[in-house]
Amino acid sequence: LRFDTMLKTYIYKDVFTGDEMFAVCYPTQEEGTIAYRVEAKYITIGNDGLEIESNGEEYDSQAETVLNLVYSHRLVQTSFSKGEYMKYIRAYMGKLRTYLRTHNPSRVQPFMKEAEAFIANRVLAHFADFTFYTGESMDPEAGLALCYYEGESPNPSFLFFRDAVVLSYPGFGKSLDHPVDLDKVATSTAKEAC
């Protein structure tokens, strides 16, 4: 594998820290206008950091099974009690509302209305089902990735607030305005790269 021929892909970064949260190469669905649901999968990596093919051979003793999204974007697992999460989310929603007033004023009212229902019905109602991840900087006031398992799937999905991430292209440092047509920026080859 030659590094000079590796694909770069569009990456969603936290609007406050610039931490990478996920890339467009992961299967992603929109949950209304409030969140992205991103599918992750378990991969096995060796001590050289490359994925090891599963072909019946014994794995290197240094091999480790990780979630591709967590590993690739250096997400860090954290934990909350329900009370701690309520305190965090109240402060975070205020911070995000201030950000939206400056960067996308027309989204403030729709976001806050949909966020309230999403938090109550999707997150708090199923709080025990979630695992939380921060970005690489581990900033306790920045956005979170909410991880959960759906049905009998062996692989989890992650939820990200749409208005809390910005799409950028690595190497250029330029953000892109939403909405972006993901079909145009993520080719099937790039999707396989994750």
C-alpha positions as CSV (number, residue, x, y, z in Angstrom):
1,L,0.0,0.0,0.0
2,R,1.5,3.3,-1.1
3,F,0.6,6.3,1.1
4,D,0.9,8.7,-1.8
5,T,-2.0,6.9,-3.5
6,M,-4.3,6.6,-0.5
7,L,-7.7,8.3,-0.8
8,K,-8.6,11.3,1.2
9,T,-12.2,11.7,2.1
10,Y,-14.4,14.4,3.5
11,I,-14.5,14.5,7.3
12,Y,-17.0,15.8,9.7
13,K,-15.3,17.8,12.5
14,D,-16.7,19.2,15.8
15,V,-17.6,22.8,15.3
16,F,-16.0,23.8,18.6
17,T,-12.8,21.8,18.8
18,G,-12.1,20.8,15.2
19,D,-11.8,17.2,16.3
20,E,-12.6,14.6,13.6
21,M,-15.8,12.8,14.4
22,F,-16.5,10.7,11.3
23,A,-16.0,10.7,7.5
24,V,-18.5,10.4,4.6
25,C,-17.1,7.0,3.7
26,Y,-19.2,5.4,6.6
27,P,-22.8,4.4,5.8
28,T,-24.7,7.4,7.0
29,Q,-28.4,8.2,7.3
30,E,-30.1,11.4,8.4
31,E,-32.5,11.3,11.4
32,G,-34.8,14.1,10.5
33,T,-32.9,17.4,10.3
34,I,-31.4,16.8,13.8
35,A,-28.8,14.0,13.6
36,Y,-26.6,11.8,11.5
37,R,-26.7,8.0,12.2
38,V,-23.4,6.6,11.2
39,E,-22.8,2.8,11.0
40,A,-19.5,1.5,12.4
41,K,-18.0,-2.0,12.3
42,Y,-15.4,-4.0,14.2
43,I,-12.1,-4.4,12.5
44,T,-8.9,-6.2,13.6
45,I,-5.7,-4.3,13.6
46,G,-2.1,-5.6,14.1
47,N,0.8,-3.9,15.8
48,D,1.6,-2.2,12.5
49,G,-1.8,-0.5,12.5
50,L,-3.1,-2.2,9.4
51,E,-6.3,-4.3,9.2
52,I,-5.6,-8.1,9.2
53,E,-7.7,-10.1,6.8
54,S,-9.7,-12.9,8.3
55,N,-8.9,-16.0,6.2
56,G,-8.8,-18.7,8.9
57,E,-5.2,-18.0,9.8
58,E,-4.2,-17.3,13.4
59,Y,-4.0,-13.6,14.3
60,D,-0.9,-11.9,15.4
61,S,-0.6,-11.9,19.2
62,Q,-0.5,-8.1,19.0
63,A,-3.8,-8.0,17.1
64,E,-6.6,-6.0,18.6
65,T,-10.3,-5.7,17.6
66,V,-11.5,-2.1,17.5
67,L,-14.4,-0.1,16.1
68,N,-13.3,1.4,12.8
69,L,-14.9,4.8,13.4
70,V,-13.5,5.1,17.0
71,Y,-10.0,4.0,15.9
72,S,-9.8,6.1,12.7
73,H,-11.0,9.3,14.2
74,R,-9.4,8.8,17.6
75,L,-12.6,9.1,19.6
76,V,-12.3,8.6,23.3
77,Q,-14.9,6.7,25.4
78,T,-16.4,8.6,28.4
79,S,-19.3,8.0,30.7
80,F,-22.2,9.9,32.2
81,S,-24.8,9.2,34.8
82,K,-28.2,10.4,33.6
83,G,-28.0,13.4,35.9
84,E,-24.5,14.3,34.6
85,Y,-25.7,14.0,31.0
86,M,-28.7,16.3,31.7
87,K,-26.3,18.9,33.1
88,Y,-23.9,18.5,30.1
89,I,-26.7,18.6,27.5
90,R,-28.3,21.7,28.9
91,A,-25.0,23.6,28.8
92,Y,-24.1,22.2,25.4
93,M,-27.5,23.1,23.8
94,G,-26.9,26.7,25.0
95,K,-23.5,26.7,23.5
96,L,-24.7,25.3,20.2
97,R,-27.6,27.8,20.1
98,T,-25.1,30.6,20.4
99,Y,-23.0,29.1,17.7
100,L,-26.1,28.8,15.4
101,R,-27.1,32.4,16.0
102,T,-23.8,33.5,14.6
103,H,-23.3,30.9,11.8
104,N,-26.8,29.8,10.7
105,P,-29.6,32.0,12.4
106,S,-32.4,30.3,10.4
107,R,-31.5,27.0,12.1
108,V,-31.8,28.1,15.7
109,Q,-35.5,27.7,16.2
110,P,-36.0,24.4,14.2
111,F,-32.9,22.9,15.8
112,M,-33.8,23.7,19.4
113,K,-37.4,22.4,18.8
114,E,-36.2,19.1,17.2
115,A,-33.3,18.7,19.7
116,E,-35.6,18.8,22.7
117,A,-37.8,16.0,21.3
118,F,-34.7,14.0,20.1
119,I,-33.0,14.2,23.5
120,A,-36.1,13.3,25.4
121,N,-37.4,10.5,23.2
122,R,-34.3,9.1,21.6
123,V,-31.6,9.6,24.2
124,L,-33.0,9.9,27.7
125,A,-35.8,7.4,27.1
126,H,-33.1,4.8,26.2
127,F,-30.2,6.2,28.2
128,A,-28.9,2.9,29.4
129,D,-28.4,1.7,25.8
130,F,-25.9,4.5,24.9
131,T,-22.1,4.7,25.2
132,F,-20.6,8.1,24.9
133,Y,-17.5,9.2,23.0
134,T,-15.7,12.6,22.9
135,G,-13.4,13.8,20.2
136,E,-9.6,13.4,20.4
137,S,-9.2,16.6,22.5
138,M,-11.5,15.1,25.2
139,D,-13.0,18.6,25.6
140,P,-15.9,18.1,28.1
141,E,-17.8,21.0,26.7
142,A,-17.6,19.9,23.0
143,G,-19.9,17.5,21.1
144,L,-20.4,13.8,21.8
145,A,-20.8,10.7,19.7
146,L,-23.6,8.6,21.0
147,C,-23.0,4.9,20.4
148,Y,-25.8,2.2,20.5
149,Y,-26.6,-1.2,19.1
150,E,-29.8,-1.7,17.1
151,G,-31.6,-5.0,17.2
152,E,-29.4,-8.0,16.8
153,S,-26.7,-6.2,14.9
154,P,-23.2,-7.1,16.0
155,N,-22.0,-3.6,14.9
156,P,-23.1,-0.3,16.6
157,S,-24.3,2.9,15.1
158,F,-23.3,6.4,16.3
159,L,-25.5,9.5,16.5
160,F,-24.1,13.1,15.9
161,F,-26.0,16.3,16.0
162,R,-26.0,17.7,12.4
163,D,-25.5,21.3,13.5
164,A,-22.6,20.3,15.8
165,V,-20.3,19.1,13.0
166,V,-18.9,20.8,9.9
167,L,-17.8,19.0,6.7
168,S,-14.1,19.6,5.7
169,Y,-11.6,18.1,3.4
170,P,-8.3,17.1,4.9
171,G,-5.2,19.0,3.7
172,F,-7.1,22.1,2.8
173,G,-8.6,23.1,6.2
174,K,-11.6,24.6,4.5
175,S,-15.1,24.0,5.8
176,L,-18.0,23.3,3.5
177,D,-21.5,24.7,4.0
178,H,-24.3,22.2,4.6
179,P,-26.1,20.6,2.9
180,V,-23.6,18.7,0.9
181,D,-24.6,16.1,-1.6
182,L,-22.7,13.1,-0.2
183,D,-23.2,11.1,-3.3
184,K,-21.0,13.6,-5.2
185,V,-18.2,13.7,-2.6
186,A,-18.1,10.1,-1.6
187,T,-17.3,7.7,-4.4
188,S,-17.8,3.9,-3.9
189,T,-14.0,3.6,-3.8
190,A,-13.9,6.1,-0.9
191,K,-16.7,4.3,0.9
192,E,-14.6,1.1,0.8
193,A,-11.6,2.9,2.2
194,C,-13.3,3.1,5.7
